[in-house]
Amino acid sequence: MHPPACETPSVAFDFSAFPVLITDRIVLRELRKEDASDLLVFRGDAVEQRFNSEPLQTLEQCVALIEEVCGDYAAQRGLPWALTLSRLVGSLGCRVPPLGSLPPTLRHWL
């Protein structure tokens, strides 16, 4: 017997306000251009990136990536969260496919 397949969402996500999730230690918030230098720390590390895309080399590349994933939110295709403690320590994103197609997928970088 196979486990049940993921169900396709039947309700669309409300993109009118970016969701901020807060715990005692962690805040998940929208990525900002000001996060570029912290993003470069882990997205520029060849070891950290070995299963991902090529390591980023410059702050300009990090800003371009932030603009790209924030564009996904504006186009209602994804949720790009910044994982913060006192500063950015990781990022994660949820790809939101069109309603009635595949279930959302989650990606993360620490």
N, C-alpha and C positions, 0 to 999 in steps of 0.2 A: 504494500500500500504506500502511495506517495503522499508526502505532506501537502496540505492545501496550498494552492498557488496564491500569490499576492492578489488581492482584489484591486480592481481599477477604481479609483476614487469616483464618487458620483456627485460630489460637490466641488465647485471651483474654489481655489484659494483666493482670499481677499487681499489684493495687492495695494489697497488704498493707504495703508500705513505699514512701514517696515516693522516686523516683529522683533522686539528686544526681549531676550530671556536673561533673567538675573537670578543667580544663586548666591549663597554666602561668600563664595570665592571667585566665581566665574561670571563674566558678562559676555553674552553673545549679542553683538550689535552689527550694524551695517559697516562694511569696510569703507575707509576714507582715504583720500590721497595722502593725508598726514601719516598713514600707516606704512608708507612705502619703505622707509628705512628698516623698520622691524620686519616687514615682509621679506626684504632682501636677505635677512639673516638665515631664514630656513629655505626660501625658494631659490637662494643663490648657492646653497650647499650641495655639492655634487653627490655626496653620500646620501643625504636626505632625499635628493631628487632622482635617485637611481631607478625608481619604479614609476616615475612621473615624466613630465616634459623636461627638456633641457634646462639646466640651471639658469636663472636670470643673472645678468651681469651688472646691470646698472639700476639706479633709482628710476630713470626714465622708463625702463622696461617694467618695473614694478608699478609705476603710475599707470602705464598702458594696460597692465593686467587688471588693476583695480577698476579702471574705466570700463574695460570689457565686461567684467562680471557685474558691475553696477548697471551696465547697459542691459544685461540679461534680466535684472530685476525690473528695470523700466519697461522692458518688452514683455514682462510677465512670463519669463521662461525659467527663472531660477531665483534662489534666495542665497546670496553670498554673505555669510556671517563672518565677522571678525571674532576670534576666540581671544578674550583678553583676561588678564589677571590685573596687574597694574599697567601693563602695556600689551601690545599684540604678541601672542605667543603661538598662534596657529590660525588657520582659517578652515571653514567648512562651507560646503554649498549643497543645496538641494536642487536638483534639476526638476523642474515642474513641466512635464509634457502636456500637450493639449488634453483637455477633459475627454474622457472616454477612450484614451489610448493607454499606453503603458503606465504603471505606477511610478511615482516620483523615485529618484535615486539620490543617495547621499554620498558625498565625497569629502575627504578631509586631508589637511596638511598640517603637521605640527613641527 
